[in-house]
Amino acid sequence: MAIDSQSKKIGEFLIKIGAMQTWQVEEIQRAQKSGDLRMFGELAIVRGYIDDKALMLYVESHPKLTRERA
């Protein structure tokens, strides 16, 4: 299973805003590659790397995602 582009984008965003470290993003991507089907944000929250606020910053910074949720 390849790491999808959405996972890469959210990881880069969260690193950029200082919400996550590179190693944390890589750890989540390894878990996804190993077969964990949960979304990047869910894994990051479950592992305690980010909170809902950081995830919402990502969603709000991508208007297309906000429209898709509506």
C-alpha positions as CSV (number, residue, x, y, z in Angstrom):
1,M,0.0,0.0,0.0
2,A,1.5,3.3,-1.0
3,I,1.2,6.4,1.1
4,D,-1.5,8.6,-0.5
5,S,-0.8,12.2,-1.5
6,Q,-3.4,13.4,1.1
7,S,-1.3,11.8,3.9
8,K,1.8,13.5,2.5
9,K,0.1,16.9,2.3
10,I,-1.4,16.9,5.8
11,G,1.9,15.8,7.2
12,E,3.8,18.6,5.5
13,F,1.2,21.1,6.7
14,L,1.4,20.0,10.3
15,I,5.2,20.1,10.2
16,K,5.1,23.6,8.7
17,I,2.8,25.0,11.5
18,G,4.9,23.3,14.1
19,A,2.2,20.9,15.3
20,M,4.2,17.7,14.5
21,Q,7.8,16.7,14.1
22,T,9.1,14.9,10.9
23,W,9.7,11.7,12.8
24,Q,6.0,11.6,13.9
25,V,4.8,12.1,10.4
26,E,7.1,9.3,9.2
27,E,5.9,7.0,11.9
28,I,2.3,7.5,10.9
29,Q,3.1,7.0,7.2
30,R,4.9,3.7,8.1
31,A,1.8,2.6,10.0
32,Q,-0.4,3.4,7.0
33,K,2.0,1.6,4.7
34,S,2.0,-1.4,6.9
35,G,-1.8,-1.7,6.5
36,D,-3.3,0.6,9.1
37,L,-6.4,1.9,7.3
38,R,-7.1,4.9,9.6
39,M,-6.8,8.4,8.3
40,F,-3.6,10.4,9.0
41,G,-5.4,12.8,11.3
42,E,-7.0,10.0,13.3
43,L,-3.7,8.3,13.8
44,A,-2.0,11.5,14.8
45,I,-4.7,12.3,17.4
46,V,-4.8,8.7,18.8
47,R,-1.0,8.8,19.2
48,G,-1.2,12.1,21.0
49,Y,0.8,14.0,18.4
50,I,-1.9,16.6,17.6
51,D,-5.3,17.7,18.9
52,D,-8.5,18.5,17.1
53,K,-7.5,22.1,16.8
54,A,-4.4,21.3,14.6
55,L,-6.5,19.0,12.4
56,M,-9.2,21.7,12.0
57,L,-6.5,24.2,11.0
58,Y,-5.6,21.9,8.1
59,V,-9.2,21.4,7.1
60,E,-9.9,25.1,7.2
61,S,-6.8,25.9,5.2
62,H,-8.1,23.7,2.4
63,P,-11.5,25.1,1.2
64,K,-12.1,22.1,-1.0
65,L,-12.1,19.8,2.1
66,T,-14.5,22.1,3.9
67,R,-16.9,22.0,0.9
68,E,-16.7,18.2,0.7
69,R,-17.7,17.9,4.4
70,A,-20.8,20.1,3.9
